[in-house]
Amino acid sequence: MGYRLVYLATLSRVFALPPLALFAFSRAFPHLVPAHWIVRYFLYVLSIPVVWGFRTAYHISSQATEAKRLGAEPIPVVRGKWPGNIDISQKMINSLTLGYAGDPFGALFDEYGCHTLNLRILWRDRIITRDHLFVKRILATGFDDFNKGPSAQYRANDLFGTGIFNRNGDAWKYHRSLTKPFFARDRVNDFDTFERGSKKLLKIIRAAAAADEAIEVQDLYGRFTIDAAAEFLFGTPDLNSLDGTLPKAGSAVLGPKGSAFPVGGSYEGFLRAFEGAQVAATKRARCGDDLWPLYEFTHNNVKAHMDVIHEWLSPLIQNALENKQRREKEGLLEGESESLLDHLVKTTSDPIVIRDELHNILLAARDTTATLLTFATYLLSLHPEVVHKLREEISSTCDTNSLPTFEIFRKMPYLRAVLNETLRLFPPVAANERASAKAQVYVPQEGPPLYIPGPDVSIGYFPIHFQRRKDLWGEDAEEFKPERWIDEASVASITADPFKFLPFNAGPRICLGQNFAYNEASYVLVRLLQSVSAFELMQDKAAPAGSLPPEIWKQSKGRRAYEKIWPQNAINLFVKGGLWMKVKLAED
């Protein structure tokens, strides 16, 4: 109920203060205000837009004056058709379900011919950028001048709670110190967990190939990664989501992120809530801080899903806390903890702190690698020549009967090139957000210095856009070309300007699970391509209704004109309706 009361208090300031001030003025100086009640009520109503109009004009004028004093210019403002850019806000919301990932921001950048814009939704500054050097300033060189922002933290609190993704300053440092040891090299290079899941994955894929059936690989990868994450983070190898009922072509329907199927059960309920919470939280971000409480005034869309997630996590946490108490009584606390959950219960007995941290890390551990594997498989289905070349590298380095190791991965440059090129075109976190901690100036590579308003002004940045910029990557920027990660001139260009490739963020908040994701994705692809020689995309025959890209996309520019799937974004990228494939097994 908290955000509703806050929102009502905000509305009361907007709509009640101007008339009340005018009423007080009329009582103090009755001879200055018309006596007729109709005129007086008209003035009361008129006072609201007049007061806030003057306030907005003063705010904009003050920014312009401050910018001039600092030798900068205000960021170009988007001009919508409706007051307060309501039409732009509506486009942002609609694009979540009707648009391509990254819409409508790419079109706005192109329309205005610049890389940084101010959306100014409902007269509130809201910055967006595809300037990778501005992102460098935000994430690294000016790290202390940007943070999560109180408004963004408040908006995301239902999803992330007290976890690492929603903290700043010392609280963030504390949470990072808790989790960092569990992504050390010796831990992320332990592939036993990956092999157990890969055996199940290959069994399912071989059975589908033998039956000549399409399978939904996005769902499979999500199950694989959540099983691996559960063992890695919780120390529980018995989630076994790959043993559950799988989506079937013809009976699957659109889910929150991908496909869904009418089967009950603990895992299915958890999965829908896990994905539904991300979709609802992303809609909040698109609505903005002035509108999301209005959309959710009668129902907290995020909390409804989080209640299911908390119900699923609580027994794991309670069991760990009970084991801690038992070990304390028996004096068995010595030795290294085996999982993040074990470590957390040694650090704190607060189940809320433990729960939120686990959920934050689980979200990253499951979805980042699942997204990478999904889009890598999609791109491989479109480029059989890449599959052939990758299989040659795998067979020459790791024969069919061998299990991959970290040392073997280091001898597979083309495998890493395929993963990097997938991450470039389809970064798992396609959009991210920070807030300015104070008013400041950013000097772009081209153009005048820009005035960045603050504090607590949202700044959205988009790897999916700057990782496809032709001025940074060449005319073939939207094409899948793993060779760009092997060609010496291209590699030198990337090395000289590393912030144009940020699939795992950068700076002090760089993703802790980066190496874990690379290792997990590498392991699965190697084991998969030891057995599979070709992928056939089956979206048009197997995906649920509403999954195919709209026909109007064929008239667009860039990838969307020839995209065979519908990429969308909700915290992480996903394929609408799931990714449906037939696979061809390699001949022995």
C-alpha positions as CSV (number, residue, x, y, z in Angstrom):
1,M,0.0,0.0,0.0
2,G,3.0,2.2,0.5
3,Y,3.5,3.5,-3.1
4,R,-0.2,4.3,-3.3
5,L,-0.1,6.6,-0.3
6,V,3.1,8.2,-1.7
7,Y,1.4,8.7,-5.1
8,L,-1.7,10.2,-3.5
9,A,0.4,12.6,-1.5
10,T,2.2,13.6,-4.8
11,L,-1.1,14.1,-6.6
12,S,-2.4,16.2,-3.7
13,R,0.6,18.5,-4.0
14,V,0.0,18.8,-7.7
15,F,-3.8,19.4,-7.7
16,A,-4.5,20.7,-4.2
17,L,-1.7,23.1,-3.4
18,P,-2.4,25.7,-6.1
19,P,-6.2,26.1,-5.3
20,L,-5.5,26.1,-1.6
21,A,-2.9,28.8,-2.0
22,L,-5.4,30.8,-4.1
23,F,-8.1,30.2,-1.5
24,A,-5.8,31.5,1.3
25,F,-4.9,34.5,-0.9
26,S,-8.6,35.3,-1.5
27,R,-9.3,35.2,2.2
28,A,-6.5,37.5,3.0
29,F,-7.2,39.9,0.1
30,P,-10.9,39.4,-0.8
31,H,-11.0,42.7,-2.8
32,L,-8.4,41.3,-5.2
33,V,-10.4,38.1,-6.2
34,P,-13.7,38.2,-8.0
35,A,-16.6,37.5,-5.7
36,H,-18.8,35.4,-8.1
37,W,-18.5,31.7,-7.2
38,I,-18.4,30.5,-10.8
39,V,-15.5,32.8,-11.6
40,R,-13.8,31.9,-8.4
41,Y,-14.0,28.1,-9.0
42,F,-12.8,28.7,-12.5
43,L,-9.7,30.4,-11.1
44,Y,-9.2,27.6,-8.6
45,V,-9.1,25.1,-11.5
46,L,-7.0,27.3,-13.7
47,S,-4.5,27.8,-10.9
48,I,-3.3,24.2,-11.3
49,P,-1.9,24.3,-14.9
50,V,-0.8,28.0,-14.4
51,V,1.2,27.2,-11.3
52,W,2.8,24.1,-12.7
53,G,3.3,25.6,-16.1
54,F,5.3,28.5,-14.5
55,R,7.2,26.0,-12.3
56,T,8.1,23.9,-15.4
57,A,9.1,27.0,-17.3
58,Y,11.3,28.2,-14.4
59,H,12.9,24.8,-14.1
60,I,13.8,24.7,-17.9
61,S,15.0,28.3,-17.8
62,S,17.2,27.6,-14.7
63,Q,18.7,24.6,-16.5
64,A,19.5,26.7,-19.6
65,T,21.1,29.4,-17.4
66,E,23.1,26.8,-15.5
67,A,24.2,25.1,-18.7
68,K,25.3,28.4,-20.2
69,R,27.3,29.2,-17.0
70,L,29.1,25.9,-17.3
71,G,29.8,26.4,-21.0
72,A,27.4,23.6,-22.1
73,E,24.2,23.2,-23.9
74,P,21.0,21.4,-22.7
75,I,20.5,17.9,-24.2
76,P,18.1,18.0,-27.2
77,V,14.5,17.5,-26.1
78,V,12.2,15.1,-28.0
79,R,9.1,17.0,-29.2
80,G,6.0,14.7,-29.1
81,K,2.5,15.5,-30.4
82,W,0.8,15.6,-27.0
83,P,1.5,17.7,-23.9
84,G,4.1,16.2,-21.7
85,N,5.2,13.8,-24.5
86,I,2.4,11.5,-23.4
87,D,2.4,10.0,-26.9
88,I,6.1,9.2,-26.6
89,S,5.4,7.5,-23.2
90,Q,2.6,5.4,-24.8
91,K,5.0,4.3,-27.6
92,M,7.5,3.2,-25.0
93,I,4.8,1.1,-23.2
94,N,3.3,-0.3,-26.4
95,S,6.7,-1.3,-27.7
96,L,7.2,-3.8,-24.9
97,T,4.7,-6.1,-26.5
98,L,4.4,-4.8,-30.0
99,G,7.9,-3.7,-30.9
100,Y,11.4,-4.9,-31.5
101,A,13.8,-4.9,-28.6
102,G,15.1,-1.4,-28.1
103,D,12.1,0.3,-29.6
104,P,11.2,3.2,-29.9
105,F,14.5,4.6,-28.9
106,G,16.6,3.7,-31.9
107,A,14.1,5.5,-34.2
108,L,14.2,8.6,-32.0
109,F,18.0,8.7,-32.1
110,D,17.9,8.5,-35.9
111,E,15.1,11.1,-36.2
112,Y,17.0,13.7,-34.2
113,G,20.4,12.7,-35.6
114,C,22.2,12.5,-32.3
115,H,23.2,9.9,-29.7
116,T,21.7,11.5,-26.5
117,L,18.2,12.8,-26.0
118,N,15.9,14.1,-23.2
119,L,12.5,12.5,-23.4
120,R,11.1,14.9,-20.8
121,I,8.0,12.7,-20.1
122,L,5.4,14.7,-18.2
123,W,7.9,17.5,-18.0
124,R,10.3,15.4,-16.0
125,D,13.8,15.1,-17.4
126,R,14.5,11.6,-18.7
127,I,17.8,11.1,-20.6
128,I,18.5,8.3,-23.1
129,T,21.8,7.6,-24.8
130,R,23.5,5.3,-27.3
131,D,26.8,7.2,-26.9
132,H,29.2,4.5,-25.7
133,L,31.6,7.1,-24.4
134,F,28.9,8.7,-22.3
135,V,28.3,5.2,-20.9
136,K,32.0,4.9,-20.2
137,R,31.6,8.1,-18.1
138,I,28.6,6.7,-16.3
139,L,30.0,3.3,-15.5
140,A,33.7,3.9,-15.1
141,T,35.5,7.3,-15.3
142,G,32.6,9.2,-13.5
143,F,31.4,6.2,-11.4
144,D,30.8,8.3,-8.3
145,D,28.7,10.9,-10.2
146,F,26.1,8.3,-11.1
147,N,24.1,5.8,-9.1
148,K,20.9,3.7,-9.1
149,G,18.9,6.8,-8.1
150,P,16.3,7.0,-5.3
151,S,13.4,6.9,-7.8
152,A,14.7,3.9,-9.7
153,Q,15.4,2.1,-6.4
154,Y,11.9,2.8,-5.2
155,R,10.4,1.6,-8.5
156,A,12.5,-1.6,-8.5
157,N,12.2,-2.4,-4.8
158,D,9.4,-5.0,-5.3
159,L,11.6,-6.9,-7.8
160,F,15.1,-6.6,-6.3
161,G,14.4,-5.8,-2.7
162,T,17.6,-5.3,-0.7
163,G,19.6,-7.3,-3.2
164,I,22.8,-6.2,-4.9
165,F,21.1,-4.8,-8.1
166,N,19.2,-2.2,-6.1
167,R,21.9,-0.9,-3.8
168,N,24.3,2.0,-3.8
169,G,27.5,3.0,-1.9
170,D,28.5,1.0,1.1
171,A,25.4,-1.2,0.9
172,W,26.3,-2.2,-2.7
173,K,30.0,-2.8,-1.7
174,Y,28.8,-5.1,1.1
175,H,26.6,-7.1,-1.1
176,R,29.3,-7.4,-3.8
177,S,31.7,-8.6,-1.2
178,L,29.3,-11.3,-0.2
179,T,28.9,-12.7,-3.7
180,K,32.2,-12.1,-5.4
181,P,34.1,-15.1,-3.9
182,F,31.5,-17.4,-5.5
183,F,32.5,-16.3,-9.0
184,A,36.3,-16.9,-8.5
185,R,38.0,-18.8,-11.3
186,D,38.2,-22.2,-9.4
187,R,34.5,-22.1,-8.9
188,V,33.3,-21.1,-12.3
189,N,35.7,-23.6,-13.9
190,D,34.1,-26.5,-12.1
191,F,32.2,-28.1,-15.0
192,D,30.6,-31.1,-13.3
193,T,27.3,-29.3,-12.9
194,F,27.3,-28.4,-16.5
195,E,27.9,-31.9,-17.6
196,R,25.1,-33.3,-15.5
197,G,22.7,-30.8,-17.2
198,S,24.2,-31.3,-20.6
199,K,23.5,-35.1,-20.5
200,K,19.8,-34.4,-19.9
201,L,19.7,-31.7,-22.5
202,L,21.3,-33.9,-25.2
203,K,18.9,-36.8,-24.3
204,I,15.9,-34.5,-25.0
205,I,17.4,-33.1,-28.2
206,R,18.3,-36.6,-29.5
207,A,14.8,-37.9,-28.8
208,A,13.3,-34.9,-30.6
209,A,15.6,-35.5,-33.6
210,A,14.7,-39.2,-33.8
211,A,11.0,-38.3,-33.8
212,D,11.5,-35.4,-36.3
213,E,9.9,-33.1,-33.8
214,A,10.4,-29.4,-33.2
215,I,11.7,-28.4,-29.7
216,E,11.6,-25.1,-27.9
217,V,15.2,-24.5,-27.1
218,Q,14.8,-21.2,-25.3
219,D,12.7,-23.1,-22.7
220,L,15.4,-25.9,-22.6
221,Y,18.2,-23.5,-22.0
222,G,16.2,-21.7,-19.3
223,R,15.7,-25.0,-17.5
224,F,19.3,-26.0,-17.9
225,T,20.6,-22.7,-16.6
226,I,18.2,-22.6,-13.6
227,D,19.2,-26.2,-12.7
228,A,22.9,-25.2,-12.8
229,A,22.3,-22.0,-10.9
230,A,20.3,-23.8,-8.2
231,E,23.2,-26.2,-7.7
232,F,25.8,-23.5,-7.9
233,L,24.0,-21.0,-5.6
234,F,21.8,-23.1,-3.4
235,G,23.8,-26.3,-3.3
236,T,20.7,-28.3,-4.3
237,P,21.2,-30.7,-7.3
238,D,17.6,-31.9,-7.2
239,L,15.6,-29.1,-8.9
240,N,15.5,-31.2,-12.1
241,S,13.5,-28.8,-14.2
242,L,14.7,-30.6,-17.3
243,D,12.8,-33.7,-16.2
244,G,9.5,-31.8,-16.2
245,T,6.9,-31.5,-18.9
246,L,8.2,-29.6,-21.9
247,P,6.3,-27.2,-24.3
248,K,4.9,-29.0,-27.3
249,A,4.4,-27.5,-30.8
250,G,0.6,-27.1,-31.2
251,S,-0.2,-26.9,-27.6
252,A,2.2,-24.2,-26.3
253,V,0.9,-20.6,-25.9
254,L,2.6,-17.3,-25.5
255,G,4.1,-16.9,-22.0
256,P,5.4,-13.8,-20.2
257,K,8.8,-14.4,-21.8
258,G,8.7,-17.1,-24.5
259,S,6.4,-20.0,-24.5
260,A,4.1,-21.4,-21.9
261,F,2.0,-24.5,-21.6
262,P,-1.1,-25.5,-19.6
263,V,0.6,-27.7,-17.0
264,G,0.5,-27.1,-13.3
265,G,3.2,-27.8,-10.8
266,S,5.7,-26.0,-8.6
267,Y,8.3,-25.3,-11.3
268,E,5.9,-24.1,-13.9
269,G,4.3,-21.7,-11.3
270,F,7.7,-20.4,-10.2
271,L,8.9,-20.0,-13.8
272,R,5.8,-17.9,-14.9
273,A,6.1,-15.8,-11.8
274,F,9.9,-15.4,-12.3
275,E,9.3,-14.1,-15.9
276,G,6.1,-12.3,-15.1
277,A,7.8,-10.2,-12.4
278,Q,10.5,-9.1,-14.9
279,V,7.9,-8.1,-17.5
280,A,5.9,-6.1,-14.9
281,A,9.1,-4.4,-13.6
282,T,10.1,-3.5,-17.1
283,K,6.7,-1.9,-17.8
284,R,7.2,0.2,-14.7
285,A,10.4,1.5,-16.0
286,R,8.8,2.3,-19.4
287,C,5.9,4.1,-17.7
288,G,8.3,6.2,-15.7
289,D,8.1,7.4,-12.1
290,D,5.0,9.6,-12.6
291,L,2.8,7.0,-14.3
292,W,3.7,3.5,-13.0
293,P,1.9,4.0,-9.6
294,L,-1.2,5.0,-11.6
295,Y,-1.1,1.9,-13.8
296,E,-0.7,-0.3,-10.7
297,F,-3.0,1.7,-8.3
298,T,-5.5,-1.1,-7.8
299,H,-3.0,-4.1,-8.1
300,N,0.7,-4.4,-7.5
301,N,1.7,-6.4,-10.6
302,V,5.2,-7.1,-9.5
303,K,4.4,-8.2,-5.9
304,A,1.8,-10.7,-7.2
305,H,4.6,-12.6,-8.9
306,M,7.2,-12.1,-6.2
307,D,4.9,-13.7,-3.6
308,V,5.1,-16.9,-5.7
309,I,8.9,-16.6,-6.0
310,H,9.3,-16.0,-2.3
311,E,7.1,-19.0,-1.5
312,W,9.4,-21.1,-3.7
313,L,12.7,-19.8,-2.1
314,S,11.6,-19.7,1.5
315,P,11.9,-23.5,2.2
316,L,15.4,-23.5,0.8
317,I,16.4,-20.6,3.1
318,Q,14.6,-22.1,6.1
319,N,16.4,-25.4,5.6
320,A,19.8,-23.7,5.4
321,L,19.1,-21.7,8.5
322,E,18.1,-24.8,10.4
323,N,21.3,-26.6,9.2
324,K,23.3,-23.6,10.4
325,Q,21.8,-23.9,13.9
326,R,22.4,-27.6,13.9
327,R,26.1,-27.2,12.9
328,E,26.5,-24.5,15.5
329,K,25.3,-26.9,18.2
330,E,27.6,-29.6,17.0
331,G,30.6,-27.3,16.4
332,L,30.8,-28.1,12.7
333,L,31.1,-24.6,11.3
334,E,34.7,-24.9,10.2
335,G,35.5,-25.4,6.6
336,E,34.6,-23.7,3.3
337,S,31.0,-23.2,2.4
338,E,29.8,-25.1,-0.6
339,S,27.3,-22.6,-1.9
340,L,26.3,-19.0,-1.8
341,L,23.4,-19.9,0.4
342,D,25.7,-21.6,2.9
343,H,27.8,-18.5,3.0
344,L,24.9,-16.1,3.4
345,V,23.5,-18.0,6.3
346,K,26.9,-17.8,8.0
347,T,26.9,-14.0,7.4
348,T,23.4,-13.2,8.4
349,S,20.3,-14.8,9.9
350,D,17.9,-12.4,8.3
351,P,15.9,-14.4,5.8
352,I,14.8,-11.3,3.9
353,V,18.4,-10.3,3.1
354,I,19.2,-13.9,2.1
355,R,16.1,-14.2,0.0
356,D,16.6,-11.0,-1.9
357,E,20.3,-11.6,-2.6
358,L,19.6,-15.1,-3.9
359,H,16.8,-13.9,-6.2
360,N,19.1,-11.1,-7.6
361,I,21.9,-13.6,-8.4
362,L,19.5,-16.3,-9.6
363,L,18.0,-13.8,-12.1
364,A,21.4,-13.0,-13.5
365,A,22.7,-16.6,-13.4
366,R,19.7,-18.1,-15.2
367,D,18.7,-15.5,-17.7
368,T,22.1,-14.2,-18.9
369,T,23.4,-17.5,-20.2
370,A,20.0,-18.7,-21.4
371,T,19.6,-15.6,-23.5
372,L,23.1,-16.0,-24.9
373,L,22.5,-19.7,-25.8
374,T,19.1,-18.9,-27.3
375,F,20.3,-16.2,-29.7
376,A,23.5,-18.1,-30.5
377,T,21.4,-21.1,-31.6
378,Y,19.1,-18.8,-33.6
379,L,22.1,-17.2,-35.4
380,L,23.6,-20.6,-36.0
381,S,20.4,-21.8,-37.7
382,L,20.7,-18.9,-40.1
383,H,24.4,-19.5,-40.8
384,P,25.1,-23.1,-41.5
385,E,28.6,-22.2,-42.7
386,V,29.3,-21.0,-39.1
387,V,28.1,-24.3,-37.7
388,H,30.4,-26.1,-40.1
389,K,33.4,-24.0,-39.1
390,L,32.6,-24.3,-35.4
391,R,32.2,-28.1,-35.6
392,E,35.6,-28.3,-37.3
393,E,37.2,-26.3,-34.5
394,I,35.5,-28.4,-31.9
395,S,36.4,-31.8,-33.5
396,S,40.1,-30.7,-33.9
397,T,40.3,-29.6,-30.3
398,C,38.0,-31.9,-28.4
399,D,36.9,-35.2,-29.9
400,T,33.4,-36.5,-29.6
401,N,34.1,-38.7,-26.6
402,S,35.9,-36.0,-24.6
403,L,34.5,-33.5,-22.2
404,P,35.5,-29.8,-22.7
405,T,37.6,-28.0,-20.1
406,F,38.7,-24.5,-19.5
407,E,42.1,-25.2,-21.1
408,I,40.3,-26.5,-24.2
409,F,38.1,-23.4,-24.5
410,R,41.3,-21.3,-24.6
411,K,42.2,-23.2,-27.8
412,M,38.9,-22.4,-29.5
413,P,39.0,-18.8,-30.7
414,Y,36.2,-19.3,-33.2
415,L,33.9,-20.4,-30.4
416,R,34.6,-17.3,-28.4
417,A,34.1,-15.2,-31.6
418,V,30.6,-16.8,-32.1
419,L,29.7,-16.0,-28.5
420,N,31.0,-12.4,-28.7
421,E,29.3,-11.7,-32.0
422,T,26.0,-13.0,-30.5
423,L,26.5,-10.8,-27.4
424,R,27.2,-7.8,-29.7
425,L,24.0,-8.2,-31.7
426,F,21.8,-9.5,-28.9
427,P,23.2,-8.4,-25.5
428,P,21.3,-10.1,-22.7
429,V,20.8,-6.8,-20.9
430,A,19.8,-4.7,-24.0
431,A,18.9,-1.6,-21.9
432,N,20.1,-0.4,-18.5
433,E,19.6,2.6,-16.3
434,R,21.5,4.9,-13.9
435,A,20.8,8.3,-12.5
436,S,22.9,11.4,-12.2
437,A,23.9,12.1,-8.6
438,K,24.3,15.8,-9.3
439,A,24.1,18.3,-12.2
440,Q,27.2,18.0,-14.3
441,V,28.7,18.4,-17.8
442,Y,29.6,15.7,-20.3
443,V,31.8,16.5,-23.3
444,P,31.0,14.2,-26.2
445,Q,33.5,13.2,-28.9
446,E,31.6,15.4,-31.3
447,G,29.4,18.4,-30.7
448,P,29.2,20.9,-27.8
449,P,29.4,19.9,-24.1
450,L,26.1,18.7,-22.8
451,Y,24.5,19.7,-19.5
452,I,23.4,16.7,-17.5
453,P,20.6,17.7,-15.0
454,G,20.6,16.3,-11.5
455,P,20.2,14.9,-9.0
456,D,18.1,11.8,-9.5
457,V,17.6,12.2,-13.3
458,S,17.1,8.9,-15.0
459,I,19.7,8.0,-17.8
460,G,18.9,5.0,-19.9
461,Y,21.6,3.5,-22.0
462,F,21.3,0.9,-24.7
463,P,24.0,-1.7,-25.6
464,I,21.7,-3.1,-28.3
465,H,21.9,0.3,-30.1
466,F,25.6,1.3,-29.7
467,Q,26.7,-2.2,-30.3
468,R,25.1,-2.0,-33.8
469,R,26.2,1.5,-34.7
470,K,27.7,1.6,-38.2
471,D,30.1,4.4,-37.3
472,L,31.6,2.2,-34.6
473,W,31.4,-1.3,-36.3
474,G,31.3,-0.6,-40.0
475,E,28.6,-0.9,-42.6
476,D,28.1,-4.6,-41.8
477,A,27.3,-3.7,-38.1
478,E,24.0,-5.4,-38.1
479,E,25.2,-8.6,-39.7
480,F,26.4,-11.7,-37.9
481,K,30.1,-12.0,-38.6
482,P,32.2,-13.9,-36.0
483,E,35.3,-13.2,-38.1
484,R,35.3,-9.6,-36.8
485,W,36.6,-11.0,-33.5
486,I,39.5,-12.8,-35.2
487,D,40.5,-10.3,-37.9
488,E,43.5,-8.4,-36.6
489,A,42.4,-5.0,-37.7
490,S,38.9,-5.5,-36.3
491,V,40.3,-6.8,-33.0
492,A,42.6,-3.8,-32.8
493,S,39.7,-1.5,-33.3
494,I,37.8,-3.1,-30.5
495,T,40.8,-3.2,-28.2
496,A,41.3,0.5,-28.8
497,D,37.7,1.4,-28.0
498,P,36.5,-1.4,-25.6
499,F,33.4,0.5,-24.3
500,K,31.6,0.0,-27.6
501,F,31.1,-3.7,-26.5
502,L,29.5,-3.9,-23.1
503,P,27.4,-7.1,-22.9
504,F,28.3,-7.5,-19.2
505,N,28.5,-3.8,-18.2
506,A,31.8,-2.3,-17.1
507,G,33.5,-0.4,-14.3
508,P,33.2,-1.3,-10.6
509,R,29.7,-2.8,-11.2
510,I,30.9,-5.1,-14.0
511,C,28.9,-8.4,-14.0
512,L,30.5,-10.8,-11.5
513,G,29.1,-13.8,-13.5
514,Q,30.8,-12.9,-16.8
515,N,33.2,-15.8,-16.8
516,F,30.5,-18.1,-15.5
517,A,28.3,-17.2,-18.4
518,Y,31.1,-17.7,-21.0
519,N,32.0,-21.0,-19.5
520,E,28.5,-22.3,-19.2
521,A,27.5,-21.2,-22.8
522,S,30.8,-22.6,-24.2
523,Y,30.3,-25.9,-22.5
524,V,26.7,-26.3,-23.7
525,L,27.6,-25.3,-27.3
526,V,30.6,-27.7,-27.5
527,R,28.6,-30.6,-26.1
528,L,25.7,-29.8,-28.4
529,L,27.8,-29.5,-31.6
530,Q,29.6,-32.7,-30.8
531,S,26.3,-34.4,-31.6
532,V,24.3,-31.9,-33.8
533,S,25.3,-30.9,-37.3
534,A,22.5,-28.5,-38.3
535,F,19.6,-26.5,-36.9
536,E,16.4,-25.7,-38.7
537,L,14.3,-22.8,-37.5
538,M,10.6,-23.8,-37.2
539,Q,9.0,-20.5,-36.0
540,D,6.4,-20.5,-38.8
541,K,5.3,-24.1,-38.2
542,A,5.7,-24.7,-34.4
543,A,5.7,-21.4,-32.5
544,P,2.4,-20.2,-30.8
545,A,0.2,-17.8,-32.6
546,G,1.5,-14.2,-32.3
547,S,5.1,-15.2,-32.2
548,L,6.2,-14.3,-35.8
549,P,7.6,-10.9,-36.6
550,P,5.0,-8.4,-38.0
551,E,4.9,-8.1,-41.8
552,I,5.5,-4.4,-41.5
553,W,9.0,-5.1,-40.3
554,K,10.0,-6.1,-43.8
555,Q,9.7,-2.4,-44.8
556,S,12.1,-1.4,-42.0
557,K,15.9,-0.8,-42.0
558,G,18.5,-3.0,-40.5
559,R,18.0,-6.5,-39.0
560,R,14.3,-6.2,-38.3
561,A,13.7,-6.2,-42.0
562,Y,14.9,-9.8,-42.3
563,E,14.6,-11.0,-38.7
564,K,13.0,-14.5,-38.4
565,I,12.1,-14.2,-34.7
566,W,10.6,-11.5,-32.5
567,P,13.2,-10.2,-30.0
568,Q,11.8,-8.5,-27.0
569,N,13.1,-7.2,-23.7
570,A,12.1,-7.6,-20.1
571,I,15.2,-7.1,-17.9
572,N,16.8,-9.6,-20.3
573,L,16.3,-10.2,-24.0
574,F,14.1,-13.1,-25.1
575,V,12.4,-14.6,-28.1
576,K,8.6,-14.0,-28.1
577,G,6.8,-17.3,-28.2
578,G,10.1,-19.2,-27.7
579,L,12.7,-20.4,-30.2
580,W,11.5,-23.5,-32.0
581,M,14.0,-25.7,-33.8
582,K,14.5,-29.1,-35.5
583,V,18.0,-30.5,-35.1
584,K,19.9,-32.8,-37.4
585,L,22.2,-35.2,-35.6
586,A,25.7,-35.7,-36.9
587,E,26.5,-39.1,-38.4
588,D,28.8,-41.2,-36.4
